[in-house]
Amino acid sequence: MEACPGDGQVTHRSEVIQMFENGLLNLTNWTGNVIMPTLAGLFFAAAIYHFSKGQLYAHLSWSGFAALMCSGLLRAVEGFAQQRAFGEAQAFKRACSCFGLGRYLYYFSGTWMDLDDRKRPKNKPALVGWATPEGWRQGLRPEQAVERHSSGLAATTKSEPPRQNGKISNASPAIHAELVRQIEAMADLLGKGLYRGLLKSVALVWNPSEIQDVAVLQKVLRYMQSAERGLCRLRAALEHTGPESLRLILRSLDLKSIDRVNDLATLHDIVVALEARAGANREHA
């Protein structure tokens, strides 16, 4: 599918509108939660001072109440705006569920992409076989792809487990135990912070043995494998930049060490920033 000539302009215009709406919402939040309460406090303090001196103070008191009223109104406007955004998100989720997109998107894991100066992917990501119409018609399924990728499962995946609503049900205990073992083996490779952070964010548990759903175990494993690739990229970039560059990047993110990273998004930001410094160092060399 070819892009229309005006697609870039439409995208840029929508980005500008989104930035304006976010800025307006932030300004409303700041005014309602900081500026107006502060002004109300100053008005009340001035009213108390005038009262102690026997001077007129009623106008200052009413000004303080007016500032509090404006603060309440601005907070109400902010609340309505957030509820609208929340409602749109819920409607999108329901639409995805009705068309089966929720289950489709559930099996995707994080992918590292290089972005340009406008935060857009430089290269179009390639879809795996099961995610395309042709692959799906040929019988490819996400569970099959993950099981083939997982080492040591060849003997236990000759026949696919029964399915209910697109998810594996009554999976073999051997498959469950093997996935738990592979996830636990990632603890030393990722470090305690990233390992526990991914477990908590993806599966809401601290121990992989607590996960009963094989599909969730597979998703956790994919996320951890993606994190391992990111750490490999980080170590490769460190060879060109040195540890001082990493310390500066971590300091800009309010992190004391790389062990404090507990999610893929933060790791991605660190790796991209460090690789940019590595590229600059190679150009100057």
C-alpha positions as CSV (number, residue, x, y, z in Angstrom):
1,M,0.0,0.0,0.0
2,E,1.5,3.3,-1.0
3,A,1.2,6.4,1.1
4,C,-0.6,9.4,-0.2
5,P,1.4,12.6,-0.7
6,G,-0.4,14.4,2.1
7,D,0.0,11.6,4.7
8,G,3.0,13.3,6.2
9,Q,1.3,16.6,6.6
10,V,-1.8,15.0,8.1
11,T,0.4,13.1,10.6
12,H,2.3,16.2,11.5
13,R,-0.9,18.2,12.0
14,S,-2.4,15.5,14.3
15,E,0.9,15.5,16.3
16,V,0.7,19.3,16.7
17,I,-3.0,19.0,17.8
18,Q,-2.1,16.3,20.2
19,M,0.8,18.3,21.7
20,F,-1.5,21.3,22.0
21,E,-4.2,19.3,23.8
22,N,-1.6,17.8,26.2
23,G,-0.1,21.2,26.9
24,L,-3.5,22.6,27.6
25,L,-4.4,19.8,30.0
26,N,-1.0,20.2,31.8
27,L,-1.6,23.9,32.1
28,T,-5.1,23.3,33.5
29,N,-3.6,20.8,36.0
30,W,-0.9,23.2,37.1
31,T,-3.2,26.1,37.5
32,G,-5.9,24.2,39.3
33,N,-3.6,22.3,41.7
34,V,-0.7,24.8,42.2
35,I,-1.4,28.4,41.2
36,M,-5.0,28.8,42.5
37,P,-4.4,27.1,45.9
38,T,-1.3,29.2,46.4
39,L,-3.1,32.4,45.5
40,A,-5.9,31.4,47.9
41,G,-3.4,30.9,50.7
42,L,-1.8,34.3,50.0
43,F,-5.2,36.0,50.1
44,F,-6.2,34.4,53.4
45,A,-2.8,35.3,54.9
46,A,-3.2,38.9,53.8
47,A,-6.8,38.9,55.2
48,I,-5.5,37.6,58.6
49,Y,-2.8,40.3,58.6
50,H,-5.3,43.1,57.8
51,F,-7.7,41.8,60.5
52,S,-4.9,41.9,63.1
53,K,-4.2,45.5,62.2
54,G,-7.9,46.5,62.3
55,Q,-8.0,47.1,58.6
56,L,-10.6,46.0,55.9
57,Y,-10.1,42.3,55.1
58,A,-13.4,41.1,53.6
59,H,-12.4,41.7,50.0
60,L,-9.2,39.6,50.6
61,S,-11.3,36.8,52.2
62,W,-13.7,36.7,49.3
63,S,-10.7,36.7,46.8
64,G,-9.3,33.6,48.6
65,F,-12.7,31.8,48.3
66,A,-12.9,32.8,44.6
67,A,-9.4,31.3,44.0
68,L,-10.5,28.1,45.7
69,M,-13.6,28.0,43.6
70,C,-11.5,28.5,40.4
71,S,-9.2,25.7,41.6
72,G,-12.2,23.3,42.0
73,L,-13.6,24.2,38.6
74,L,-10.3,23.6,36.9
75,R,-9.9,20.3,38.6
76,A,-13.4,19.3,37.5
77,V,-12.5,20.2,33.9
78,E,-9.3,18.2,34.1
79,G,-11.3,15.2,35.5
80,F,-13.8,15.4,32.7
81,A,-11.0,15.5,30.1
82,Q,-9.3,12.5,31.7
83,Q,-12.6,10.5,31.9
84,R,-13.1,11.2,28.2
85,A,-9.6,9.9,27.3
86,F,-10.3,6.8,29.6
87,G,-13.6,6.2,27.9
88,E,-12.0,6.3,24.4
89,A,-9.4,3.8,25.5
90,Q,-12.0,1.5,26.9
91,A,-14.1,1.8,23.7
92,F,-11.0,0.9,21.7
93,K,-10.3,-2.1,23.8
94,R,-13.9,-3.3,23.4
95,A,-13.7,-2.9,19.6
96,C,-10.4,-4.8,19.5
97,S,-12.0,-7.6,21.5
98,C,-15.1,-7.8,19.2
99,F,-12.9,-8.1,16.1
100,G,-10.4,-10.5,17.7
101,L,-7.6,-7.9,17.6
102,G,-7.0,-8.1,21.4
103,R,-6.0,-11.7,21.2
104,Y,-4.0,-11.0,18.1
105,L,-2.0,-8.1,19.7
106,Y,-1.6,-10.1,22.9
107,Y,1.0,-12.4,21.4
108,F,3.3,-9.6,20.1
109,S,6.4,-8.9,22.1
110,G,8.6,-5.8,22.3
111,T,10.8,-5.1,19.2
112,W,13.8,-2.8,19.1
113,M,13.5,-0.1,16.5
114,D,15.8,2.7,15.5
115,L,13.9,6.0,15.4
116,D,14.5,9.2,13.5
117,D,14.5,12.8,15.0
118,R,10.7,12.8,14.9
119,K,10.4,9.5,16.9
120,R,9.3,7.5,13.8
121,P,10.8,4.1,12.9
122,K,13.5,4.3,10.3
123,N,12.7,0.9,8.9
124,K,9.3,-0.8,8.5
125,P,9.2,-3.7,11.0
126,A,8.6,-7.1,9.5
127,L,5.7,-9.3,10.7
128,V,6.3,-12.9,11.8
129,G,4.6,-15.6,9.7
130,W,1.6,-16.2,11.9
131,A,0.8,-12.4,12.0
132,T,0.1,-12.3,8.3
133,P,-3.1,-13.5,6.5
134,E,-1.1,-15.9,4.4
135,G,0.7,-17.5,7.4
136,W,-2.6,-17.8,9.3
137,R,-4.3,-19.5,6.4
138,Q,-1.3,-21.9,6.3
139,G,-2.0,-22.9,9.9
140,L,0.8,-21.0,11.6
141,R,-0.1,-19.9,15.2
142,P,1.8,-17.8,17.7
143,E,2.0,-20.7,20.2
144,Q,3.7,-22.9,17.6
145,A,6.2,-20.2,16.8
146,V,7.2,-19.7,20.5
147,E,7.4,-23.4,21.1
148,R,9.7,-23.9,18.2
149,H,11.9,-21.1,19.4
150,S,12.1,-22.5,22.9
151,S,14.9,-25.0,23.2
152,G,14.2,-28.3,24.7
153,L,10.5,-28.4,23.8
154,A,10.8,-30.5,20.6
155,A,9.9,-33.7,22.4
156,T,6.9,-32.3,24.1
157,T,5.3,-30.3,21.3
158,K,4.7,-33.0,18.7
159,S,0.9,-32.5,19.1
160,E,-0.6,-29.1,19.9
161,P,-2.6,-28.9,23.1
162,P,-6.3,-28.3,23.0
163,R,-7.5,-24.7,22.6
164,Q,-10.3,-22.7,24.1
165,N,-11.1,-19.3,22.7
166,G,-7.7,-19.2,21.0
167,K,-5.6,-20.0,24.2
168,I,-3.9,-23.1,25.1
169,S,-5.8,-25.2,27.7
170,N,-4.8,-28.3,29.6
171,A,-1.2,-27.8,28.5
172,S,1.3,-30.5,29.3
173,P,3.0,-30.1,32.7
174,A,6.3,-30.6,30.9
175,I,5.7,-27.5,28.7
176,H,4.8,-25.5,31.8
177,A,7.8,-26.7,33.7
178,E,10.2,-26.0,30.8
179,L,8.9,-22.5,30.3
180,V,9.3,-21.8,34.1
181,R,12.8,-23.2,34.0
182,Q,13.8,-20.9,31.0
183,I,12.3,-17.9,32.7
184,E,14.2,-18.6,35.9
185,A,17.4,-19.0,34.0
186,M,17.0,-15.4,32.8
187,A,17.4,-14.0,36.4
188,D,21.2,-14.0,36.2
189,L,21.3,-12.7,32.7
190,L,18.9,-9.7,33.3
191,G,19.7,-8.8,36.9
192,K,17.3,-8.7,39.8
193,G,15.7,-5.3,38.9
194,L,14.8,-6.0,35.3
195,Y,13.9,-9.7,36.0
196,R,11.4,-8.9,38.8
197,G,10.2,-5.8,37.0
198,L,9.2,-7.7,33.9
199,L,7.5,-10.5,36.0
200,K,5.5,-7.9,37.8
201,S,4.5,-5.8,34.8
202,V,3.6,-8.6,32.5
203,A,2.3,-11.3,34.8
204,L,1.7,-9.5,38.1
205,V,3.7,-12.1,40.0
206,W,7.2,-12.3,41.7
207,N,7.8,-15.9,40.9
208,P,7.3,-17.5,37.4
209,S,6.0,-20.7,39.1
210,E,3.0,-18.8,40.2
211,I,1.8,-18.3,36.6
212,Q,-0.6,-21.0,35.5
213,D,-1.4,-19.8,32.0
214,V,1.1,-21.1,29.5
215,A,0.4,-18.1,27.1
216,V,1.4,-15.7,29.8
217,L,4.6,-17.7,30.5
218,Q,5.4,-17.5,26.8
219,K,4.8,-13.8,26.8
220,V,7.0,-13.2,29.8
221,L,9.8,-15.3,28.2
222,R,9.6,-13.2,25.0
223,Y,9.8,-10.0,26.9
224,M,12.9,-11.3,28.8
225,Q,14.5,-12.4,25.6
226,S,14.0,-9.0,24.2
227,A,15.5,-7.4,27.3
228,E,18.5,-9.8,26.9
229,R,19.1,-8.5,23.4
230,G,18.9,-5.0,24.6
231,L,21.5,-5.6,27.3
232,C,23.8,-7.2,24.6
233,R,23.4,-4.0,22.5
234,L,24.2,-1.9,25.6
235,R,27.4,-3.9,26.3
236,A,28.5,-3.5,22.7
237,A,27.9,0.3,22.8
238,L,29.9,0.5,26.1
239,E,33.0,-0.7,24.4
240,H,33.0,2.5,22.3
241,T,31.8,5.0,25.0
242,G,33.1,3.8,28.3
243,P,31.2,3.7,31.6
244,E,31.2,7.5,32.1
245,S,28.7,8.0,29.2
246,L,26.4,5.4,30.8
247,R,26.6,7.1,34.2
248,L,25.6,10.4,32.6
249,I,22.6,8.8,30.8
250,L,21.5,7.1,34.0
251,R,21.8,10.3,36.0
252,S,19.6,12.1,33.4
253,L,16.9,9.4,34.1
254,D,17.4,9.6,37.9
255,L,18.9,6.1,38.1
256,K,21.9,5.2,40.2
257,S,22.9,2.2,38.2
258,I,21.7,-0.1,35.4
259,D,20.4,-2.5,38.0
260,R,17.7,0.0,38.8
261,V,16.1,-0.4,35.4
262,N,12.9,-2.5,35.7
263,D,11.1,-2.1,32.3
264,L,11.8,-2.4,28.6
265,A,10.9,1.2,27.8
266,T,13.6,2.6,30.1
267,L,16.2,0.1,28.9
268,H,15.3,1.0,25.3
269,D,15.9,4.7,26.0
270,I,19.3,4.0,27.6
271,V,20.4,1.8,24.8
272,V,19.4,4.3,22.1
273,A,21.1,7.2,23.9
274,L,24.3,5.1,24.5
275,E,24.4,3.9,20.9
276,A,24.1,7.6,19.7
277,R,27.1,8.5,21.8
278,A,29.0,5.5,20.5
279,G,28.2,6.6,16.9
280,A,29.4,10.1,17.6
281,N,32.6,8.8,19.1
282,R,33.3,6.6,16.1
283,E,32.8,9.6,13.8
284,H,35.3,11.7,15.8
285,A,37.8,8.9,15.9
